[in-house]
Amino acid sequence: MHFVNMRELTRSPSKYVKIANEKDDVIITKNGHPCAILIKFQEDDLEDFVLAKHLDLNSDFETAKSETDSGSTINIHDLLNDLNESNDS
């Protein structure tokens, strides 16, 4: 693990992004305290990252699943049929 303070990071950001992508995680410090981390990240990891870090999104998925399981929602085909019928009237 590599540590870098904010001042040094602002002088050579590409250097530390390269370290994070090729060698090791980079811990960024501010006033001597860790405040952020640079890690290797690939495009394929984006969805997993968002789901892991945004717990409210996961909660929304759980709510949607329970609503679906309880039958309090309708599927998209029924919704489209209802919309088409109301437009035909």
N, C-alpha and C positions, 0 to 999 in steps of 0.2 A: 504494500500500500504506500502511496506517495502523498505527501502533504505539501500544500502550497498556500501561501497567504494571498489575499485579494490583490494586493499591490503587484506582486509578481505575476499573478494570473492575468492582470490587465496589460502587463508589458508583453507577454508572449502567450496568448490564449491558444494558438494553434499547436504550440509545443506540448501543452498539457492535454489537449484533445488527442493528440497523437499518442501520448503516453497511455491515456485511458483506452484507446482503441487497440493499441499494439502490445502493451505490457501489463499494466496494473491499474486498479482504481485510483483516482486522485481525490483526496479529501481537501476541500477548500476551507480555509480558516479565515475568520474575521475577528480582529481583536484577540487573537490567540485561541479562539473557540471554533470548533467545527460548525459549519453552517450549510454546507452543500457537498455533493459528491458528483464527480464525473465518472461514468461507467461506460464500458463498451455496450453499444446498443445497435441492434440491427433492425431494419424495417419490419421484419417478420415478428419481432417481439412487441410491437406497438400495442396490439390489441390486448395481449396478456398484461402488459404494464398498466394500461388504462383501467382494466378490470380490477387489478390488484390494488391500485393506489386510490381509486375513487369508490370507496365503500358505498356511497349513496347510490351509485349506478347499480351495484350489485343488489342493493336493497330494492331498487325499482324493479329489477328482474325478478326477484323473489316475490314481490307484490303482484306483478303481472302473472307469474306462474300460479300463485294461489287463486287469483281471480279466475284464471282459465280453468284450473282444476275444480273450482266450486261451481262452474257453469254460469258465472255472472257476466261473461263476455260472449260475443259471437265471433265466428270465424270470418275471414275476409270475404269468402265466397257469398256467405249470407248477407253481409253488409253490402256488397256490390249489387246483389240481387234486389235488396230493399231499396237501394238508391236508384237503380234502373226502373223499378216499379213506380217509385214516387215521381220520377221524371216523365214517365209515360202517361201519368194521369193528368 
